[in-house]
């Protein structure tokens, strides 16, 4: 037998309190419309709650409270309470120099080179809600259970909202970095959905991580500073679908899955903000996030409407790190790294004849000739670095060979040193240079070049010509004025 609404209203009126019976018309002698209008009148909200309790038998209220935190929180730096900006500095590699026993460059300034970038406090976000105890308590049973839980749950949801937005902002740094710098892309034929494609992604990730760790490289970052990683500083980013494919399609079929498993932290993301990206491998410092005076402020009570206002402020330093490695695994085309290739064709001294005094020295200039591709394909002379060639020196006096001692040699910097004794003016020294480079990628071609040095008489130096004449900023004069004692 069906129960009519008029019957429900009548039974509720008979079971209600005296206040309910006084303010709500009797359904037995009044129209249905009049009873409902009074029951749903905003001023009779407490009576409507009583009506609901009579119908549903409400005995308690349970609030669903679940605190959620994203995996991105493990990347955040310690919070800051002072200042506005941070400066980050990366140091470039230093230049190698050949050893030299008679080196005189102690006072030469060798400035190290740095790359710097800044993070500033930004990204202000505010979350708020108003809490009216006078209204909320009317929705609960007389014992009040659930009221405190509802307030706690609302605050929890406010924190969840802030953490979710924080995750989205941090994830957006991939798109920001790609738009500003262009991230390195590793091509994959397909998204992982079977054993072959899942293993292809695993193999690519392991190989890329090994490349980052085996030696410092600038392939995957965006400043001219080589960086190196290890398994403890790498993070593999992927969607839950990719994780499932790796675990089920690739690792589950292996007898020794530990050898193929990812050896670094894994952070799952809902999606990548870059099209066609399947996964990413980055340094743990690629996304930089530091909270600044973030937290819940004391609630404000407004006596005008008897409400409490709750605020949560989120400020932070947020950005991507140009020094950190980042590789995107994608179905897009592979990133092509420009390669500068040197194709030498010969070795030559410029000039190929010099004069040198006995006991003196002469700077020889040795260079390669050839073509440099990847740098405008210009045919040019290529400077030969120290230790790049092996030198030998022989001497001739007219048509007879002369014996040279150990004082005649060419040092690592291409300077010819000549002995003081055993040679005469007019003797000719022949310097032969042979390239020392061994090609690790193919056949090695040796190049040789010769230069002649004619021994000449040393330049005589007078008393006025030693240190003074060689320094153009010192003016020498032999005029003097008589010194006069001051009175």
C-alpha positions as CSV (number, residue, x, y, z in Angstrom):
1,X,0.0,0.0,0.0
2,X,1.5,3.3,-1.0
3,X,2.0,6.1,1.5
4,X,0.8,9.5,0.5
5,X,2.7,12.7,1.4
6,X,-0.3,14.0,3.2
7,X,-0.2,10.9,5.5
8,X,3.5,11.4,6.2
9,X,2.9,15.1,7.1
10,X,0.0,14.1,9.4
11,X,2.1,11.5,11.3
12,X,5.0,13.8,11.6
13,X,2.8,16.6,13.0
14,X,1.3,14.2,15.6
15,X,4.8,13.0,16.6
16,X,6.4,16.5,16.6
17,X,7.1,18.7,19.5
18,X,4.7,21.3,20.8
19,X,6.7,24.0,19.0
20,X,6.4,22.0,15.8
21,X,2.6,21.7,16.3
22,X,2.1,25.4,17.1
23,X,4.1,26.7,14.1
24,X,3.3,24.2,11.4
25,X,-0.4,23.9,10.4
26,X,-2.3,20.7,11.1
27,X,-2.2,18.7,7.8
28,X,-5.6,17.1,8.7
29,X,-7.4,20.4,8.5
30,X,-5.2,22.5,6.2
31,X,-4.2,22.2,2.6
32,X,-1.1,20.3,1.6
33,X,0.3,23.4,-0.1
34,X,0.0,25.6,3.1
35,X,1.7,22.9,5.2
36,X,4.6,22.6,2.8
37,X,5.1,26.4,2.5
38,X,5.4,26.7,6.2
39,X,7.6,23.7,6.6
40,X,10.1,25.0,4.0
41,X,10.0,28.6,5.2
42,X,13.6,29.8,5.8
43,X,12.6,31.0,9.3
44,X,11.5,27.4,10.2
45,X,14.8,25.7,9.3
46,X,14.9,24.2,12.8
47,X,11.4,22.7,12.4
48,X,12.4,21.3,9.0
49,X,15.4,19.6,10.7
50,X,13.0,18.2,13.3
51,X,10.8,17.0,10.5
52,X,13.7,15.3,8.8
53,X,14.8,13.6,12.0
54,X,11.3,12.3,12.5
55,X,11.4,10.8,9.0
56,X,14.9,9.4,8.8
57,X,15.7,8.7,12.4
58,X,19.0,10.5,12.3
59,X,21.2,9.3,15.1
60,X,24.6,10.6,14.2
61,X,26.7,12.3,11.5
62,X,29.9,10.9,10.0
63,X,32.2,13.2,8.0
64,X,34.4,11.7,5.3
65,X,37.9,13.1,6.1
66,X,40.8,12.0,4.0
67,X,44.0,14.0,3.9
68,X,45.7,13.9,0.5
69,X,49.3,14.9,-0.3
70,X,51.0,14.7,-3.7
71,X,54.2,12.9,-4.3
72,X,55.7,16.2,-5.4
73,X,56.1,17.3,-1.7
74,X,59.3,15.2,-1.5
75,X,60.9,17.6,-4.0
76,X,60.2,20.8,-2.0
77,X,63.0,22.6,-0.3
78,X,62.8,23.7,3.3
79,X,60.4,26.7,3.8
80,X,61.7,30.2,4.0
81,X,60.4,33.1,6.2
82,X,62.7,35.9,5.1
83,X,63.9,37.7,1.9
84,X,62.5,37.9,-1.6
85,X,65.0,36.2,-4.0
86,X,67.5,33.4,-4.1
87,X,70.6,33.4,-6.3
88,X,71.8,30.0,-7.7
89,X,75.3,29.7,-9.2
90,X,76.9,26.9,-11.3
91,X,80.7,26.8,-11.9
92,X,82.0,26.0,-15.3
93,X,84.8,23.5,-15.8
94,X,88.4,24.9,-15.7
95,X,90.8,24.9,-18.6
96,X,93.6,22.4,-18.6
97,X,97.2,23.7,-19.1
98,X,100.3,21.8,-20.0
99,X,103.0,21.7,-17.3
100,X,105.9,24.1,-17.6
101,X,108.9,24.1,-15.2
102,X,110.0,27.6,-16.0
103,X,106.4,29.0,-15.9
104,X,106.2,32.7,-15.0
105,X,102.5,33.2,-15.0
106,X,102.0,33.2,-11.2
107,X,100.5,36.7,-11.3
108,X,98.4,36.1,-14.4
109,X,94.7,36.4,-13.5
110,X,92.7,33.3,-14.3
111,X,89.1,34.1,-13.7
112,X,86.7,31.2,-13.1
113,X,83.5,31.5,-15.0
114,X,80.1,31.2,-13.5
115,X,76.4,30.9,-14.6
116,X,73.8,32.4,-12.3
117,X,70.0,32.5,-12.2
118,X,67.4,33.7,-9.6
119,X,64.2,32.6,-8.0
120,X,61.8,35.2,-6.5
121,X,58.8,34.9,-4.2
122,X,55.7,34.7,-6.3
123,X,52.6,32.6,-6.9
124,X,50.4,34.0,-4.1
125,X,47.3,31.8,-3.6
126,X,44.5,32.2,-1.0
127,X,41.9,29.7,0.1
128,X,39.1,30.7,2.4
129,X,35.7,29.7,3.8
130,X,33.2,31.2,6.3
131,X,31.9,29.1,9.2
132,X,28.6,29.9,10.9
133,X,28.2,27.8,14.0
134,X,24.6,29.0,14.5
135,X,23.6,27.6,11.1
136,X,25.7,24.4,11.2
137,X,24.6,23.2,14.6
138,X,20.9,23.2,13.4
139,X,21.8,20.4,11.0
140,X,23.0,18.0,13.7
141,X,21.3,16.0,16.3
142,X,21.0,17.3,19.8
143,X,24.1,15.6,21.1
144,X,26.2,17.6,18.5
145,X,28.3,14.7,17.3
146,X,29.8,15.4,13.9
147,X,30.0,19.2,14.2
148,X,33.7,19.2,15.1
149,X,34.4,16.6,12.5
150,X,32.7,18.7,9.8
151,X,34.9,21.7,10.7
152,X,38.0,19.6,10.7
153,X,37.0,18.0,7.4
154,X,36.4,21.4,5.8
155,X,39.9,22.6,6.8
156,X,41.3,19.3,5.5
157,X,39.7,19.8,2.2
158,X,41.1,23.4,2.1
159,X,44.6,21.9,2.5
160,X,43.8,19.2,-0.1
161,X,42.8,22.0,-2.5
162,X,46.0,23.9,-2.0
163,X,48.2,20.7,-2.4
164,X,46.4,19.8,-5.6
165,X,47.0,23.2,-7.1
166,X,50.6,23.0,-5.9
167,X,51.0,19.7,-7.8
168,X,49.5,21.2,-11.0
169,X,51.8,24.2,-10.7
170,X,54.9,22.1,-10.2
171,X,53.9,19.8,-13.1
172,X,53.5,22.9,-15.3
173,X,57.2,23.5,-15.0
174,X,57.8,20.9,-17.6
175,X,55.8,23.0,-20.1
176,X,57.5,26.2,-19.0
177,X,61.0,24.7,-19.4
178,X,60.1,23.2,-22.8
179,X,58.6,26.5,-24.0
180,X,61.6,28.6,-22.9
181,X,64.5,26.3,-23.5
182,X,63.4,23.2,-25.4
183,X,63.8,20.0,-23.5
184,X,65.8,17.0,-24.8
185,X,63.6,14.4,-26.5
186,X,64.3,10.6,-26.7
187,X,62.2,9.0,-29.5
188,X,60.1,5.9,-28.8
189,X,58.1,4.2,-31.5
190,X,55.0,3.5,-29.4
191,X,53.5,4.1,-26.0
192,X,54.1,1.1,-23.7
193,X,51.1,-1.3,-23.9
194,X,52.8,-4.6,-24.5
195,X,56.0,-6.4,-23.6
196,X,58.1,-5.0,-26.5
197,X,57.1,-1.4,-26.0
198,X,57.4,-1.5,-22.2
199,X,60.9,-3.0,-22.5
200,X,61.9,-0.4,-25.0
201,X,61.0,2.4,-22.5
202,X,62.8,0.6,-19.7
203,X,65.9,0.2,-21.9
204,X,65.8,3.8,-23.0
205,X,65.5,5.0,-19.4
206,X,68.3,2.8,-18.1
207,X,70.6,3.9,-20.9
208,X,69.9,7.6,-20.5
209,X,70.4,7.3,-16.7
210,X,73.7,5.6,-17.3
211,X,74.8,8.3,-19.8
212,X,74.1,10.9,-17.1
213,X,76.1,9.1,-14.5
214,X,79.1,7.8,-16.4
215,X,80.6,11.3,-17.0
216,X,79.6,15.0,-16.7
217,X,77.6,16.0,-19.7
218,X,75.8,19.1,-21.1
219,X,73.5,17.1,-23.4
220,X,70.5,17.2,-21.1
221,X,70.7,20.6,-19.3
222,X,70.5,24.1,-20.6
223,X,73.5,26.0,-19.4
224,X,77.2,25.5,-20.5
225,X,78.1,23.7,-17.3
226,X,78.6,19.9,-17.3
227,X,76.6,18.0,-14.6
228,X,76.7,14.5,-13.4
229,X,74.0,12.4,-11.7
230,X,73.6,9.0,-9.9
231,X,70.7,6.8,-9.1
232,X,70.0,8.6,-5.8
233,X,69.4,11.9,-7.6
234,X,67.3,10.8,-10.5
235,X,63.5,10.7,-10.7
236,X,61.4,8.9,-13.3
237,X,58.1,10.6,-14.1
238,X,55.2,8.7,-15.7
239,X,51.5,8.2,-15.7
240,X,49.8,5.3,-13.8
241,X,49.2,3.6,-17.1
242,X,52.9,3.6,-17.9
243,X,53.8,2.2,-14.5
244,X,51.2,-0.6,-14.9
245,X,52.6,-1.5,-18.4
246,X,56.2,-1.6,-17.1
247,X,55.3,-3.8,-14.1
248,X,52.9,-6.1,-15.9
249,X,54.2,-6.3,-19.5
250,X,57.9,-6.0,-18.9
251,X,59.0,-6.9,-15.4
252,X,56.4,-9.6,-14.6
253,X,57.7,-11.7,-17.5
254,X,61.3,-11.7,-16.3
255,X,62.9,-14.2,-14.1
256,X,65.3,-11.7,-12.6
257,X,63.2,-8.5,-12.6
258,X,65.6,-6.7,-10.3
259,X,68.1,-6.3,-13.0
260,X,65.6,-4.6,-15.3
261,X,63.7,-2.5,-12.7
262,X,64.1,1.2,-12.4
263,X,66.8,2.1,-9.9
264,X,65.6,5.6,-9.1
265,X,62.6,7.3,-7.5
266,X,59.3,7.1,-9.4
267,X,56.7,9.8,-9.3
268,X,53.3,9.2,-11.0
269,X,51.5,12.2,-12.6
270,X,48.0,12.4,-13.9
271,X,49.3,13.6,-17.3
272,X,52.1,15.5,-18.8
273,X,51.5,19.1,-19.9
274,X,53.4,18.4,-23.1
275,X,51.8,16.6,-26.0
276,X,53.0,13.0,-26.9
277,X,55.2,12.7,-23.8
278,X,55.2,9.2,-22.3
279,X,57.6,9.6,-19.4
280,X,60.5,11.8,-18.2
281,X,63.8,11.3,-16.5
282,X,65.1,14.3,-14.5
283,X,67.4,15.3,-11.7
284,X,65.6,15.7,-8.3
285,X,66.4,19.5,-8.6
286,X,64.7,20.0,-12.0
287,X,61.6,21.5,-10.3
288,X,62.5,24.0,-7.7
289,X,59.8,24.8,-5.1
290,X,60.3,26.5,-1.7
291,X,57.4,27.6,0.5
292,X,57.4,31.2,1.8
293,X,55.2,32.0,4.8
294,X,52.7,29.4,3.9
295,X,50.0,28.2,6.3
296,X,46.6,28.8,7.9
297,X,46.0,32.2,9.4
298,X,44.1,32.7,12.7
299,X,40.4,32.8,12.0
300,X,38.6,36.1,12.0
301,X,35.3,36.4,13.9
302,X,32.7,38.8,12.4
303,X,30.0,39.7,15.0
304,X,27.9,41.2,12.3
305,X,26.8,37.9,10.9
306,X,28.3,35.6,13.7
307,X,30.7,33.8,11.4
308,X,34.4,32.8,11.5
309,X,36.5,33.4,8.4
310,X,39.3,30.9,7.8
311,X,42.2,31.7,5.4
312,X,45.1,29.6,4.0
313,X,47.9,31.4,2.2
314,X,50.3,29.8,-0.2
315,X,53.4,31.7,-1.4
316,X,56.5,30.1,-2.9
317,X,59.6,30.4,-5.0
318,X,58.8,28.2,-8.0
319,X,60.6,27.6,-11.3
320,X,62.7,25.1,-13.2
321,X,66.4,24.5,-12.8
322,X,68.4,25.2,-16.1
323,X,71.4,23.3,-14.7
324,X,69.4,20.1,-14.0
325,X,69.1,17.2,-16.5
326,X,65.8,16.5,-18.1
327,X,64.9,14.0,-20.8
328,X,61.5,13.5,-22.3
329,X,60.5,10.0,-23.7
330,X,58.1,10.8,-26.5
331,X,56.8,9.6,-29.8
332,X,58.0,12.9,-31.3
333,X,61.2,13.1,-33.3
334,X,64.6,12.6,-31.5
335,X,66.5,15.7,-30.5
336,X,69.6,16.1,-32.7
337,X,72.7,17.4,-30.9
338,X,74.8,19.6,-33.2
339,X,78.2,17.9,-33.8
340,X,81.3,19.8,-34.8
341,X,83.5,17.6,-36.9
342,X,87.1,18.4,-37.8
343,X,88.5,16.9,-41.0
344,X,92.2,17.7,-41.0
345,X,94.1,17.7,-44.3
346,X,97.6,18.7,-43.2
347,X,100.0,20.1,-40.6
348,X,102.0,23.3,-41.2
349,X,104.2,25.8,-39.4
350,X,103.3,29.4,-39.9
351,X,105.8,30.8,-40.8
352,X,108.0,27.9,-41.7
353,X,111.3,29.7,-41.3
354,X,112.5,31.7,-38.3
355,X,115.8,33.2,-36.9
356,X,117.1,32.3,-33.4
357,X,120.2,33.2,-31.5
358,X,122.5,30.7,-29.7
359,X,121.2,30.3,-26.2
360,X,117.9,32.0,-27.3
361,X,114.4,30.7,-28.1
362,X,111.8,31.2,-30.7
363,X,108.0,30.7,-30.6
364,X,106.8,28.3,-33.3
365,X,103.3,28.4,-34.5
366,X,101.9,25.0,-35.6
367,X,98.4,24.5,-36.9
368,X,96.2,22.0,-38.8
369,X,94.6,22.7,-42.1
370,X,91.3,21.2,-42.9
371,X,87.5,21.6,-42.8
372,X,85.3,22.2,-39.7
373,X,81.7,21.1,-40.2
374,X,79.0,22.2,-37.9
375,X,80.6,25.6,-37.6
376,X,79.7,27.2,-40.9
377,X,81.8,24.7,-42.8
378,X,84.7,27.1,-43.0
379,X,88.2,25.9,-44.1
380,X,90.6,27.4,-41.7
381,X,93.7,26.8,-39.6
382,X,93.1,24.9,-36.5
383,X,95.3,25.6,-33.5
384,X,97.3,22.7,-32.1
385,X,97.0,22.3,-28.4
386,X,100.1,21.4,-26.2
387,X,101.1,17.8,-26.3
388,X,99.2,17.4,-29.6
389,X,102.4,16.9,-31.6
390,X,105.8,15.3,-31.1
391,X,108.9,17.4,-32.0
392,X,112.4,16.5,-33.1
393,X,115.3,18.9,-33.9
394,X,118.3,18.3,-36.2
395,X,121.1,20.6,-37.2
396,X,123.2,21.2,-40.3
397,X,126.4,23.2,-40.9
398,X,126.7,23.6,-44.6
399,X,126.3,20.0,-45.7
400,X,127.4,18.3,-42.5
401,X,125.2,17.3,-39.6
402,X,126.0,18.8,-36.2
403,X,125.4,17.1,-32.9
404,X,122.9,18.9,-30.6
405,X,122.7,18.5,-26.9
406,X,119.7,18.3,-24.6
407,X,119.6,22.1,-24.3
408,X,118.1,22.2,-27.8
409,X,114.5,21.1,-27.8
410,X,110.8,22.2,-28.4
411,X,108.7,22.5,-25.2
412,X,105.0,21.6,-24.9
413,X,104.0,25.2,-25.8
414,X,105.9,25.1,-29.2
415,X,108.8,27.2,-28.1
416,X,112.2,26.2,-29.7
417,X,115.0,26.4,-27.1
418,X,118.6,26.6,-28.5
419,X,121.8,25.6,-26.8
420,X,124.6,28.2,-26.2
421,X,127.6,26.1,-27.2
422,X,128.4,23.8,-30.0
423,X,126.6,25.8,-32.7
424,X,127.7,28.7,-34.9
425,X,126.1,31.6,-36.7
426,X,124.7,30.3,-40.0
427,X,123.8,26.8,-38.7
428,X,120.4,25.6,-39.8
429,X,118.1,23.8,-37.3
430,X,115.2,21.7,-38.7
431,X,112.2,21.2,-36.5
432,X,109.9,18.3,-37.4
433,X,106.5,18.0,-35.9
434,X,104.4,14.8,-36.1
435,X,100.8,14.7,-35.0
436,X,100.2,12.6,-31.9
437,X,96.4,12.2,-32.2
438,X,95.1,8.7,-32.5
439,X,91.6,8.5,-33.9
440,X,89.4,6.3,-31.7
441,X,86.6,6.1,-34.2
442,X,88.4,5.1,-37.4
443,X,91.7,5.0,-39.2
444,X,94.5,7.2,-37.8
445,X,96.3,9.5,-40.3
446,X,99.6,11.0,-39.2
447,X,100.6,14.5,-40.4
448,X,104.0,16.0,-40.4
449,X,105.4,19.5,-40.8
450,X,108.9,21.1,-40.8
451,X,110.3,24.5,-39.9
452,X,113.8,25.8,-40.4
453,X,115.5,28.0,-37.8
454,X,118.7,29.8,-38.8
455,X,121.2,30.6,-36.0
456,X,122.0,34.3,-35.9
457,X,124.2,36.4,-33.8
458,X,122.7,37.5,-30.5
459,X,121.6,41.2,-30.3
460,X,124.1,43.2,-28.3
461,X,122.5,45.1,-25.4
462,X,124.0,48.4,-24.2
463,X,123.7,49.8,-20.7
464,X,120.6,51.7,-21.6
465,X,118.8,48.8,-23.3
466,X,118.3,46.0,-20.9
467,X,115.1,46.3,-18.9
468,X,114.4,49.9,-19.7
469,X,114.4,49.7,-23.5
470,X,112.1,46.7,-23.6
471,X,109.4,48.3,-21.6
472,X,107.6,51.0,-23.7
473,X,105.9,52.5,-20.7
474,X,109.3,53.5,-19.2
475,X,110.9,56.6,-20.6
476,X,114.7,56.8,-20.3
477,X,116.6,60.0,-20.0
478,X,120.2,60.8,-19.0
479,X,119.6,64.4,-18.1
480,X,119.7,65.3,-14.5
481,X,119.1,68.3,-12.4
482,X,121.2,69.3,-9.5
483,X,119.6,68.7,-6.2
484,X,119.0,71.8,-4.1
485,X,118.5,71.7,-0.4
486,X,115.3,73.4,0.7
487,X,115.7,76.4,2.9
